[in-house]
């Protein structure tokens, strides 16, 4: 936000802003991916515990339970390793493809390969009869935690491929046969047909094709959802980056107004606000024996003290004016305590400056602060490509000249009587000394004021 006054100095050219080393959007994705890895690990632990609790009721004989328990723990290990790799900072998408492939191969092995250390009670083809393929959908769903649509699709494709490898392996058994000829089946008697259809050695390739096709279809649908979620995360991260960039140039309340309205300041208006000017006293003498880096460091520290308190008191930091600052209270939204917040802010700045001087060597840094309250015109000016939020009016000029008055009377703070009259908390005026009305340049009538000194 910019204020226009007759005496507003032209601010020095700001140094170029360094380019951030890390893209905030990429950082946001990294944070989300790590969270997703951790959530995936927790979900997988819960699912494995649930499956292990359910297995004794569906697996027989009991001797095979340790085999399934042991293999199930590999799923937890897989998720844990993926989480640890991501946490270590390795976000290569290749790891997601690798672990997704491992998971679907392992679950295919568990579902289709008989337990090796006991004699099978049923022929190999029976492994396709128990609906174990539904477990594959768990891994397709959990692939969504990668936030990578390609990985989700790959999980479905890898699941279909692994399943077909398992089916082809089962077909290698001499006991297994494929029988799905419709004409032959319809020519059989009912009893013959029932015997064939109920034979565990029979493999229905049509059903297996549907199963693998569903893996790919469900994965594609899940990938579309993940793509949408990823876009929302990207949009959110981009908006946060834009808001952060705005915050480097505007006060938080201006940023909030800009981010919630399309054209918050297009319509000009008049309103009463409090205005503060603060400037370093004797800056030329302070800077003449210092290196450019020391001068800039001093300015940043003093500006930081002022900005911190302006924001803490819900003010708007209008601009930096070389070795000074200008702030407004009551913009963009007027409040009933604007005068109170302006005076409280000025007192807090002076208190922080005293603490700052106490902790450093060399001559003390002094600020002259002027406060005034009155009517201004608010609105933005410029072109559609470059707009500035502007405060115009005599109130701005008076505040600036009250700040200069601090040097003439040897005070740290000068407050107009107009501002004092609008204080809701009389306690804020403690310590103020009424001065003789001063004749300010550009004003016909003397301006009544109060002053305050920290010394």
C-alpha positions as CSV (number, residue, x, y, z in Angstrom):
1,X,0.0,0.0,0.0
2,X,1.3,3.5,-0.9
3,X,0.6,6.8,0.7
4,X,0.8,10.1,-1.3
5,X,2.0,13.1,0.6
6,X,3.6,16.3,-0.4
7,X,6.8,15.3,1.5
8,X,6.9,11.6,0.9
9,X,10.6,10.8,0.0
10,X,11.3,8.5,-2.9
11,X,12.3,5.1,-1.4
12,X,15.7,3.7,-2.2
13,X,15.9,0.9,-4.8
14,X,15.4,-2.3,-2.9
15,X,17.9,-5.1,-3.5
16,X,16.9,-7.9,-5.7
17,X,15.0,-10.6,-4.0
18,X,17.0,-13.8,-3.9
19,X,15.5,-16.8,-5.6
20,X,14.2,-19.4,-3.2
21,X,16.3,-22.6,-3.2
22,X,13.3,-24.8,-2.9
23,X,10.0,-24.4,-4.7
24,X,7.3,-24.0,-2.1
25,X,5.0,-26.1,-4.2
26,X,7.5,-28.9,-4.4
27,X,8.1,-28.6,-0.7
28,X,4.4,-28.9,-0.1
29,X,4.2,-32.1,-2.2
30,X,7.2,-33.5,-0.3
31,X,5.4,-32.8,3.0
32,X,2.2,-34.4,1.7
33,X,4.1,-37.4,0.3
34,X,5.8,-38.1,3.6
35,X,2.5,-37.8,5.4
36,X,0.9,-40.2,2.9
37,X,3.8,-42.7,3.4
38,X,3.3,-42.5,7.2
39,X,-0.5,-42.9,6.8
40,X,-0.1,-45.8,4.4
41,X,2.2,-47.6,6.9
42,X,-0.4,-47.1,9.7
43,X,-3.3,-48.3,7.4
44,X,-1.3,-51.3,6.3
45,X,-0.5,-52.3,9.9
46,X,-4.2,-52.1,10.8
47,X,-5.2,-54.1,7.7
48,X,-2.5,-56.8,8.3
49,X,-3.6,-57.2,12.0
50,X,-7.2,-57.5,10.8
51,X,-6.3,-60.1,8.2
52,X,-4.2,-62.1,10.6
53,X,-7.1,-62.1,13.1
54,X,-9.4,-63.3,10.4
55,X,-7.2,-66.0,8.9
56,X,-7.7,-68.7,11.6
57,X,-11.4,-68.7,10.6
58,X,-10.9,-69.3,6.9
59,X,-7.6,-71.2,6.7
60,X,-7.3,-74.9,7.3
61,X,-5.3,-76.8,8.4
62,X,-3.9,-74.7,11.3
63,X,-0.3,-75.8,10.4
64,X,-0.3,-73.3,7.5
65,X,-1.1,-70.3,9.6
66,X,2.6,-69.5,10.4
67,X,3.4,-69.4,6.7
68,X,0.7,-66.8,6.0
69,X,1.5,-64.9,9.1
70,X,5.2,-64.6,8.1
71,X,4.5,-63.5,4.5
72,X,1.9,-61.0,5.7
73,X,4.6,-59.2,7.8
74,X,6.5,-58.5,4.5
75,X,3.7,-56.1,3.6
76,X,4.4,-54.1,6.8
77,X,8.1,-54.2,6.1
78,X,7.5,-53.0,2.6
79,X,5.5,-50.0,3.7
80,X,8.0,-49.2,6.5
81,X,10.9,-49.2,4.1
82,X,9.1,-47.0,1.7
83,X,8.3,-44.6,4.5
84,X,11.9,-44.5,5.8
85,X,13.3,-43.9,2.3
86,X,10.9,-41.0,1.8
87,X,11.7,-39.6,5.2
88,X,15.4,-39.7,4.4
89,X,14.6,-37.3,1.5
90,X,14.7,-39.7,-1.4
91,X,11.5,-39.0,-3.3
92,X,12.3,-40.8,-6.5
93,X,9.1,-42.1,-8.1
94,X,11.1,-45.3,-9.0
95,X,10.7,-46.5,-5.3
96,X,6.9,-46.3,-5.6
97,X,6.9,-48.4,-8.7
98,X,9.3,-50.9,-7.1
99,X,7.3,-51.3,-3.9
100,X,4.0,-51.5,-5.8
101,X,5.4,-54.3,-7.9
102,X,6.7,-56.1,-4.9
103,X,3.3,-55.9,-3.2
104,X,1.3,-57.3,-6.0
105,X,3.8,-60.1,-6.7
106,X,3.8,-61.1,-3.1
107,X,0.0,-61.1,-2.7
108,X,-0.2,-63.1,-6.0
109,X,2.2,-65.7,-4.6
110,X,0.2,-66.0,-1.3
111,X,-3.1,-66.4,-3.2
112,X,-2.0,-68.8,-5.9
113,X,1.0,-70.8,-4.8
114,X,0.2,-73.7,-2.3
115,X,1.9,-73.8,1.0
116,X,5.3,-75.5,0.3
117,X,5.8,-77.6,3.4
118,X,2.5,-79.6,3.5
119,X,1.0,-81.9,0.9
120,X,-1.7,-80.0,-1.0
121,X,-5.2,-81.1,-0.2
122,X,-6.6,-79.7,-3.4
123,X,-5.3,-79.4,-7.0
124,X,-3.5,-76.2,-8.0
125,X,-6.5,-74.9,-9.9
126,X,-8.5,-74.8,-6.7
127,X,-6.5,-71.7,-5.7
128,X,-8.6,-69.8,-8.2
129,X,-11.9,-70.8,-6.7
130,X,-11.8,-69.1,-3.4
131,X,-12.2,-65.4,-4.4
132,X,-8.7,-64.5,-3.2
133,X,-8.4,-62.0,-6.0
134,X,-10.4,-59.4,-4.0
135,X,-7.4,-58.9,-1.7
136,X,-5.6,-57.4,-4.7
137,X,-7.9,-54.4,-4.6
138,X,-6.5,-53.4,-1.2
139,X,-3.1,-52.8,-2.8
140,X,-4.6,-50.9,-5.7
141,X,-6.4,-48.7,-3.2
142,X,-3.4,-48.1,-1.0
143,X,-1.4,-47.1,-4.1
144,X,-3.4,-43.9,-4.0
145,X,-1.2,-42.8,-1.1
146,X,1.7,-42.2,-3.5
147,X,-0.2,-39.2,-5.0
148,X,1.1,-40.5,-8.3
149,X,-1.6,-41.5,-10.9
150,X,1.0,-43.3,-12.9
151,X,1.9,-45.5,-9.9
152,X,-1.7,-46.3,-9.3
153,X,-2.2,-47.4,-13.0
154,X,1.0,-49.4,-12.8
155,X,-0.2,-51.2,-9.7
156,X,-3.3,-52.3,-11.6
157,X,-1.4,-53.4,-14.7
158,X,1.2,-55.2,-12.5
159,X,-1.6,-56.9,-10.6
160,X,-3.2,-58.1,-13.8
161,X,0.2,-59.3,-15.2
162,X,1.2,-61.0,-12.0
163,X,-2.3,-62.7,-11.8
164,X,-2.0,-64.0,-15.3
165,X,1.5,-65.3,-14.6
166,X,0.0,-67.2,-11.7
167,X,-2.8,-68.5,-13.9
168,X,-0.4,-69.7,-16.5
169,X,1.7,-71.4,-13.9
170,X,-1.4,-73.2,-12.6
171,X,-2.2,-74.3,-16.2
172,X,1.2,-76.0,-16.3
173,X,-0.1,-78.6,-13.9
174,X,-1.1,-81.8,-15.7
175,X,-4.2,-82.0,-13.5
176,X,-5.5,-78.7,-14.7
177,X,-7.7,-78.3,-17.7
178,X,-9.5,-75.5,-19.5
179,X,-13.1,-76.2,-20.3
180,X,-15.4,-73.4,-21.3
181,X,-16.8,-74.6,-24.7
182,X,-20.4,-73.5,-24.6
183,X,-21.6,-76.0,-27.2
184,X,-20.0,-78.9,-25.4
185,X,-21.4,-77.8,-22.1
186,X,-25.0,-77.5,-23.4
187,X,-24.8,-81.0,-24.9
188,X,-24.1,-82.5,-21.5
189,X,-26.6,-83.8,-19.1
190,X,-27.3,-81.8,-16.0
191,X,-25.3,-84.1,-13.8
192,X,-22.3,-84.1,-16.2
193,X,-22.4,-80.4,-16.4
194,X,-22.5,-80.0,-12.7
195,X,-19.6,-82.4,-12.3
196,X,-17.4,-80.4,-14.7
197,X,-18.4,-77.0,-13.4
198,X,-17.6,-78.1,-9.8
199,X,-14.3,-79.7,-10.7
200,X,-11.5,-77.8,-8.8
201,X,-9.1,-78.8,-11.7
202,X,-11.0,-76.7,-14.2
203,X,-9.8,-73.1,-15.0
204,X,-12.2,-70.7,-16.5
205,X,-10.1,-68.3,-18.5
206,X,-13.1,-66.0,-19.1
207,X,-13.4,-65.4,-15.3
208,X,-9.7,-64.8,-15.0
209,X,-9.8,-62.3,-17.8
210,X,-12.6,-60.4,-16.1
211,X,-10.6,-60.4,-12.9
212,X,-7.4,-59.0,-14.4
213,X,-9.5,-56.5,-16.4
214,X,-11.1,-55.3,-13.2
215,X,-7.7,-54.7,-11.7
216,X,-6.8,-52.3,-14.5
217,X,-10.2,-50.6,-14.6
218,X,-10.3,-50.0,-10.8
219,X,-6.7,-48.8,-10.9
220,X,-7.6,-46.4,-13.7
221,X,-10.6,-45.0,-11.8
222,X,-8.5,-44.6,-8.7
223,X,-5.8,-42.9,-10.7
224,X,-8.3,-40.4,-11.9
225,X,-9.3,-39.6,-8.3
226,X,-5.6,-39.3,-7.3
227,X,-5.0,-37.0,-10.2
228,X,-7.8,-34.8,-9.0
229,X,-6.4,-34.9,-5.4
230,X,-2.9,-34.0,-6.7
231,X,-4.3,-31.1,-8.6
232,X,-6.1,-29.8,-5.5
233,X,-2.9,-30.1,-3.5
234,X,-1.0,-28.3,-6.2
235,X,-3.6,-25.5,-6.3
236,X,-3.5,-25.2,-2.6
237,X,0.3,-25.1,-2.5
238,X,0.3,-22.6,-5.3
239,X,-2.2,-20.4,-3.6
240,X,-0.2,-20.6,-0.4
241,X,3.0,-19.6,-2.3
242,X,1.1,-16.6,-3.8
243,X,-0.2,-15.6,-0.4
244,X,3.4,-15.9,1.0
245,X,4.7,-13.7,-1.8
246,X,2.0,-11.1,-1.2
247,X,2.9,-11.2,2.5
248,X,6.4,-10.0,1.6
249,X,5.0,-6.8,0.2
250,X,1.7,-6.3,2.0
251,X,0.5,-6.4,5.6
252,X,-1.4,-9.6,6.7
253,X,-4.7,-7.8,6.8
254,X,-4.2,-6.5,3.2
255,X,-3.2,-10.0,2.1
256,X,-6.3,-11.4,3.7
257,X,-8.5,-8.9,1.9
258,X,-6.8,-9.5,-1.4
259,X,-7.1,-13.3,-1.1
260,X,-10.8,-13.3,-0.3
261,X,-12.1,-10.7,-2.8
262,X,-11.6,-10.2,-6.5
263,X,-11.3,-6.4,-6.4
264,X,-11.3,-5.4,-2.8
265,X,-10.0,-1.8,-3.2
266,X,-11.4,-0.8,-6.6
267,X,-14.1,1.5,-5.2
268,X,-12.6,4.6,-3.5
269,X,-14.1,5.8,-0.2
270,X,-13.5,8.2,2.6
271,X,-13.0,7.1,6.2
272,X,-11.3,8.2,9.4
273,X,-8.1,6.3,10.2
274,X,-5.0,6.7,12.3
275,X,-1.7,7.2,10.6
276,X,1.8,6.7,12.0
277,X,5.1,7.9,10.6
278,X,8.3,6.7,12.2
279,X,11.8,7.8,11.2
280,X,15.3,7.2,12.5
281,X,16.7,10.4,14.1
282,X,20.1,11.4,12.9
283,X,20.4,8.6,10.5
284,X,22.9,10.3,8.3
285,X,25.4,10.5,11.3
286,X,24.7,6.9,12.2
287,X,25.4,5.7,8.7
288,X,28.4,7.8,7.6
289,X,31.0,5.7,9.3
290,X,29.4,2.3,8.5
291,X,29.8,0.0,5.5
292,X,26.9,-0.4,3.2
293,X,26.2,-3.9,4.6
294,X,26.2,-2.5,8.2
295,X,23.8,0.3,7.1
296,X,21.4,-2.2,5.5
297,X,21.6,-4.5,8.5
298,X,20.7,-1.6,10.8
299,X,17.8,-0.6,8.7
300,X,16.5,-4.2,8.6
301,X,16.7,-4.5,12.3
302,X,14.9,-1.2,13.0
303,X,12.3,-1.9,10.2
304,X,11.8,-5.3,11.8
305,X,11.0,-3.8,15.2
306,X,8.5,-1.5,13.7
307,X,6.9,-4.1,11.4
308,X,6.5,-6.6,14.2
309,X,4.5,-4.2,16.3
310,X,2.5,-2.8,13.5
311,X,1.3,-6.3,12.6
312,X,0.9,-7.2,16.3
313,X,-1.5,-4.3,16.6
314,X,-3.4,-5.2,13.5
315,X,-2.1,-2.3,11.5
316,X,-1.1,-2.0,7.9
317,X,2.5,-1.4,7.1
318,X,2.1,1.0,4.2
319,X,5.7,1.3,3.1
320,X,9.3,1.7,4.0
321,X,10.5,5.2,3.5
322,X,14.3,4.9,3.4
323,X,15.1,4.9,7.1
324,X,11.5,5.2,8.2
325,X,8.1,3.5,7.9
326,X,4.5,4.6,7.5
327,X,1.7,2.6,8.9
328,X,-2.1,3.0,9.0
329,X,-4.7,1.7,11.4
330,X,-8.2,1.3,10.1
331,X,-7.3,0.0,6.7
332,X,-8.7,-1.8,4.8
333,X,-11.4,-2.2,7.4
334,X,-12.1,0.7,9.8
335,X,-12.4,-0.3,13.5
336,X,-13.6,1.4,16.7
337,X,-10.2,1.3,18.3
338,X,-7.9,2.4,15.5
339,X,-6.6,5.4,17.5
340,X,-5.9,3.1,20.5
341,X,-4.0,0.5,18.4
342,X,-1.9,3.2,16.8
343,X,-0.8,4.7,20.1
344,X,-0.3,1.3,21.7
345,X,1.8,0.3,18.7
346,X,4.0,3.5,18.9
347,X,4.6,2.9,22.6
348,X,5.5,-0.8,21.9
349,X,8.0,0.2,19.2
350,X,9.7,2.6,21.5
351,X,9.9,0.0,24.2
352,X,11.4,-2.6,21.8
353,X,13.8,0.0,20.6
354,X,15.1,0.6,24.1
355,X,15.7,-3.1,24.5
356,X,17.4,-3.2,21.2
357,X,19.8,-0.4,22.2
358,X,20.5,-2.0,25.5
359,X,21.7,-5.1,23.7
360,X,24.1,-3.5,21.3
361,X,27.3,-1.5,21.3
362,X,27.7,1.9,19.7
363,X,25.4,5.0,19.7
364,X,21.8,4.5,20.5
365,X,19.3,4.4,17.7
366,X,16.4,6.9,18.2
367,X,13.1,7.0,16.4
368,X,10.8,10.0,16.0
369,X,7.2,8.9,15.7
370,X,4.2,11.1,14.6
371,X,0.6,10.0,15.0
372,X,-2.5,11.7,13.6
373,X,-6.2,10.7,13.2
374,X,-8.5,12.0,10.5
375,X,-10.3,11.7,7.2
376,X,-8.5,10.2,4.2
377,X,-9.4,8.9,0.7
378,X,-8.8,5.1,0.3
379,X,-8.6,3.2,-3.0
380,X,-6.3,1.8,-5.6
381,X,-4.7,3.6,-8.5
382,X,-2.6,2.5,-11.5
383,X,-3.3,0.1,-14.4
384,X,-4.7,-3.4,-14.4
385,X,-1.2,-4.7,-14.5
386,X,0.1,-2.7,-11.6
387,X,-2.1,-1.4,-8.8
388,X,-1.2,0.4,-5.6
389,X,-3.5,0.8,-2.7
390,X,-3.4,4.5,-1.9
391,X,-4.1,6.7,1.2
392,X,-4.5,10.3,0.2
393,X,-5.4,13.4,2.2
394,X,-4.3,16.2,4.6
395,X,-4.3,13.7,7.5
396,X,-1.3,11.9,5.9
397,X,0.6,15.2,5.5
398,X,-0.1,16.2,9.1
399,X,1.1,12.8,10.5
400,X,4.4,13.2,8.5
401,X,5.0,16.7,9.8
402,X,4.2,15.7,13.4
403,X,7.0,13.1,13.0
404,X,9.4,15.9,12.0
405,X,8.2,17.9,14.9
406,X,9.8,15.4,17.3
407,X,13.2,16.7,16.3
408,X,12.3,20.3,17.0
409,X,11.0,19.6,20.5
410,X,13.3,16.7,21.4
411,X,10.5,14.2,21.9
412,X,10.3,10.6,20.8
413,X,6.6,10.6,20.1
414,X,4.2,13.4,19.0
415,X,0.4,12.7,18.9
416,X,-2.2,15.1,17.5
417,X,-5.0,16.1,19.8
418,X,-7.4,14.7,17.2
419,X,-6.0,11.2,17.9
420,X,-6.1,11.7,21.6
421,X,-9.8,12.7,21.4
422,X,-10.6,9.4,19.7
423,X,-8.9,7.2,22.4
424,X,-11.2,4.7,24.0
425,X,-8.7,3.8,26.6
426,X,-7.6,6.9,28.5
427,X,-4.8,4.9,30.2
428,X,-2.9,4.9,26.9
429,X,-2.4,8.7,27.3
430,X,-0.5,8.3,30.6
431,X,2.8,10.2,30.4
432,X,1.8,12.4,27.5
433,X,2.6,16.1,27.9
434,X,0.4,18.7,26.2
435,X,2.5,21.0,24.0
436,X,1.9,24.4,22.7
437,X,0.0,24.2,19.4
438,X,2.5,24.1,16.5
439,X,2.3,25.8,13.2
440,X,2.8,23.1,10.6
441,X,3.8,23.9,7.0
442,X,0.7,23.8,4.8
443,X,-1.8,24.4,7.6
444,X,-3.4,27.8,8.4
445,X,-4.3,26.9,11.9
446,X,-1.8,25.6,14.5
447,X,-2.2,21.9,15.4
448,X,-2.7,20.9,19.0
449,X,-0.5,18.0,20.0
450,X,0.8,15.9,22.9
451,X,4.3,14.5,23.2
452,X,6.1,11.7,25.0
453,X,9.8,11.0,25.6
454,X,11.3,7.7,26.8
455,X,14.3,9.4,28.5
